Amino acid sequence: MEDPKEIIDMAQMEMQDSLKHLEEELKTYRIGKASPSILSSVMVSYYGAMTPLPQVSSVTTPDAKTIIVQPWEKKLLSAIEKAIIDANLGLTPQNNGEHIFITVPALTEERRKDLVKRCKAEGEKAKISIRNARRDALESLKKALKDGLSEDLEKDAEGDVQEIVDNFTKKIDEIIAVKEKEILTV
């Protein structure tokens, strides 16, 4: 028989992971100012293996509108340039033979609205993940009930799980609202 506290803790850890994933995903959204995290999801072909850009180069932001990518191997310049274009981030890399310079353009109104939609979609994915963790926890509690857990403990644990779900859902809504405001601020 599983302990209800263990079931709740496991569900809470899964929900926390969903929240962390959402935060990491939203960091990659370009909001008109340069940030190395914009390129963190770009994958480069490195000796036949797809490798994240930050693992094959140095990505820096000398000012609010410029990103500089300095590959650790010069022969990677064209592969990195192609990977940035293929990532469809709305960025145009410029290669000077040693570095890749990217000027981050100001966002258009249409692009801002599109980013807000994508943020909301990511928030919904996180909420689905949290609901899945809740479902798994409730199934484990039902199983524990069949294995001899008292009905009162099971009901209390269900209430605790729902309270945790509500808290995480509220956090997701807050994160999305902050990001939406950040994106729409010109």
C-alpha positions in Angstrom: 0.0 0.0 0.0 1.3 3.4 -1.0 1.4 6.3 1.5 -1.0 9.1 0.4 1.8 11.7 1.3 4.1 9.9 -1.2 1.5 10.0 -3.9 0.8 13.7 -3.3 4.6 14.5 -3.2 5.1 12.6 -6.5 2.2 14.5 -8.2 3.6 17.8 -6.9 7.0 17.1 -8.3 5.5 16.3 -11.7 3.6 19.5 -11.6 6.7 21.5 -10.6 8.5 20.0 -13.6 5.7 21.1 -15.9 6.0 24.6 -14.5 9.8 24.7 -15.0 9.3 23.4 -18.5 6.8 26.2 -19.2 9.2 28.8 -17.9 12.1 27.5 -19.9 10.0 27.4 -23.1 8.8 31.0 -22.6 12.4 32.2 -22.2 13.0 31.3 -25.9 10.2 33.6 -27.1 11.8 36.7 -28.7 10.2 39.8 -27.4 12.1 42.5 -29.3 15.3 42.5 -27.2 18.3 40.3 -27.6 18.8 37.3 -25.3 21.0 34.2 -25.6 18.0 32.1 -24.6 16.3 32.9 -27.9 18.8 30.6 -29.6 18.8 27.8 -27.0 16.4 25.7 -29.0 18.4 25.9 -32.2 19.9 22.6 -33.2 23.1 22.4 -35.3 24.5 19.5 -37.2 27.8 18.8 -35.5 29.7 15.7 -36.7 26.5 14.2 -37.8 24.6 14.7 -34.5 22.0 17.3 -33.9 23.4 19.4 -31.1 22.0 22.5 -29.3 23.7 25.7 -30.5 24.9 26.8 -27.0 27.0 23.5 -26.8 29.0 24.3 -30.0 29.4 28.1 -29.6 29.4 31.1 -27.3 26.2 33.1 -27.5 26.4 36.7 -26.2 24.4 39.9 -26.3 26.6 43.0 -26.3 23.5 45.2 -26.4 19.7 45.0 -26.4 19.4 44.6 -30.1 22.4 42.3 -31.1 23.3 38.7 -30.5 26.8 37.4 -31.4 27.4 33.7 -31.9 31.0 32.7 -31.9 31.5 29.0 -32.8 34.2 27.0 -31.1 35.2 25.7 -34.6 35.2 28.0 -37.5 34.0 25.3 -39.9 30.7 25.4 -38.1 29.8 29.0 -39.2 27.8 28.0 -42.2 26.0 25.1 -40.3 25.1 27.5 -37.5 23.9 30.1 -39.9 21.7 27.6 -41.7 20.4 26.2 -38.4 19.3 29.7 -37.2 17.5 30.3 -40.5 15.9 26.8 -40.4 14.7 27.4 -36.8 12.2 30.0 -38.2 12.7 32.5 -35.4 12.3 35.5 -37.7 16.0 36.3 -37.3 18.5 36.9 -40.1 22.1 35.9 -39.3 25.1 37.7 -40.8 28.4 35.9 -41.1 31.7 37.9 -41.1 33.9 34.8 -41.3 34.6 34.6 -37.5 31.3 35.4 -35.8 27.6 35.4 -36.7 25.8 38.7 -35.9 22.1 38.8 -35.5 20.2 42.1 -35.2 17.0 41.5 -33.3 14.3 43.5 -35.1 11.4 45.2 -33.3 8.3 43.0 -33.2 5.4 43.8 -35.5 1.9 43.9 -34.0 1.0 40.7 -35.9 4.1 39.0 -34.6 3.3 40.1 -31.0 -0.2 38.7 -31.3 1.2 35.4 -32.7 3.6 35.2 -29.7 0.8 35.8 -27.3 -1.2 32.9 -28.9 1.9 30.6 -28.7 2.3 31.6 -25.0 -1.3 30.7 -24.2 -0.9 27.4 -26.1 2.2 26.6 -24.0 0.3 27.5 -20.9 -2.5 25.2 -21.9 0.1 22.4 -22.5 1.4 22.9 -19.0 -2.1 22.8 -17.5 -2.8 19.5 -19.4 0.4 18.1 -17.9 -0.7 19.2 -14.4 -4.1 17.6 -15.0 -2.4 14.4 -16.1 -0.4 14.4 -12.9 -3.6 14.9 -10.9 -5.3 12.0 -12.7 -2.3 9.7 -12.0 -2.3 10.7 -8.3 -6.1 10.1 -8.0 -5.7 6.7 -9.7 -2.9 5.8 -7.2 -5.1 6.9 -4.3 -8.0 4.8 -5.6 -5.6 1.8 -5.8 -4.4 2.5 -2.3 -8.0 2.6 -1.1 -8.6 -0.9 -2.5 -5.4 -2.0 -0.8 -6.7 -0.9 2.6 -6.3 2.8 2.9 -9.1 4.4 4.9 -11.7 6.3 3.0 -11.2 9.4 5.1 -7.5 9.5 4.3 -8.2 9.0 0.6 -10.7 11.8 0.5 -8.4 14.1 2.4 -5.5 13.3 0.0 -7.8 13.9 -3.0 -8.6 17.4 -1.6 -4.9 18.1 -1.1 -4.1 17.0 -4.7 -6.9 19.3 -6.0 -5.6 22.2 -3.9 -2.1 21.7 -5.3 -3.5 21.6 -8.9 -5.4 24.8 -8.3 -2.2 26.5 -7.0 -0.2 25.4 -10.0 -2.9 26.4 -12.4 -3.0 29.9 -10.8 0.8 30.1 -11.1 0.6 29.2 -14.8 -2.0 31.8 -15.4 0.2 34.4 -13.7 3.3 33.5 -15.7 1.3 33.7 -19.0 -0.2 37.0 -18.0 3.3 38.5 -17.2 4.7 37.2 -20.4 1.7 38.5 -22.4 2.2 41.9 -20.9 5.9 41.8 -21.7 5.2 40.8 -25.3 2.5 43.4 -25.9 4.5 46.3 -24.3 6.1 48.3 -27.1 
